[in-house]
Amino acid sequence: MLELLNNPISTCSQKVRLTLHEKGLAFTDTRIDFRKKEHLTPDYLAINPDGVVPSLLHDGQAVLDSSVIMEYLDEVFPDVPLTPADPLGRAEMRKWLRFIEEVPTAAIRIPSFNQVFVRHRAGLTDDALEEDTNARTLRRTFYREMGRNGFSDTRLRESYERLNETVTRMDAALADRAWLCGDLSLADFCVVPTIDRMRDLGLPQIWDNKPHMQRWWAAMQTRPAYRATYYPGTRVTDIYHEIGEPA
Ligand SMILES: N[C@@H](CCC(=O)N[C@@H](CS)C(=O)NCC(=O)O)C(=O)O
């Protein structure tokens, strides 16, 4: 029995939902409400001490961290393989997973919080702001830097630079192949939520002149797993209607 504790608009949750759907695995979809701070309750912290989503429960055992969960699912349920069969291919895929975690996954948080989520901190008193920051187990320094008004223009520029770098690398890799590692793999699903969020935030001009990446993106969006993952309410523009105007 698989239970995914996750949030509809969380990019990390979307990586795992994409994987579960692509592999045709049934799961209990338990939604964690960030506004109610359900990810910071003692019960949730007992499952995931980092106070972040997603968390997978497999027969009651916790598996944590979205990329680790993706690899775990692919190992335990090998019927629809999303990992190359040979060691060199696996190394290439893992190199993509590490790059995606280090560069675009971190970068997309800056415009996401500046354009969308920081607003929920705007009206907090100094004490409430401090309390909210200290409650963020894994992300305390991130929330401290964001403060009440969001990240600096310099940090935003650096993020756009890293997102550009990601799309440029993807376009080069996809010049002679349909998917990042040749066959469809976890690497493709790992980066989809960042790309989808970029479009959601009104940043698709970043891949204007990237024809291979555009072909990849069009193909990805036709997949049933993609459509199942992005049900209504999974995008920031579903909730915050003014977002998504071209930046
Ligand atoms: N490395 C972790 C990071 C998970 C993470 O940062 N999740 C975000 C949503 S995408 C979260 O739960 N944030 C909670 C918060 O900001 O308080 C993973 O990939 O699972």
The ligand as an ORCA input file, in Angstrom:
! r2SCAN-3c Opt
* xyz 0 1
  N      14.656     17.890     -0.762
  C      13.249     17.822     -0.417
  C      12.680     19.221     -0.417
  C      11.186     19.218     -0.218
  C      10.613     20.637     -0.180
  O      11.318     21.633     -0.122
  N       9.295     20.698     -0.228
  C       8.625     21.990     -0.216
  C       7.510     22.009     -1.255
  S       8.143     21.780     -2.893
  C       8.001     22.185      1.160
  O       7.456     21.260      1.721
  N       8.072     23.396      1.702
  C       7.504     23.675      2.961
  C       7.768     25.072      3.448
  O       8.201     25.927      2.663
  O       7.492     25.322      4.632
  C      12.523     16.925     -1.434
  O      12.907     16.968     -2.613
  O      11.607     16.206     -1.043
*
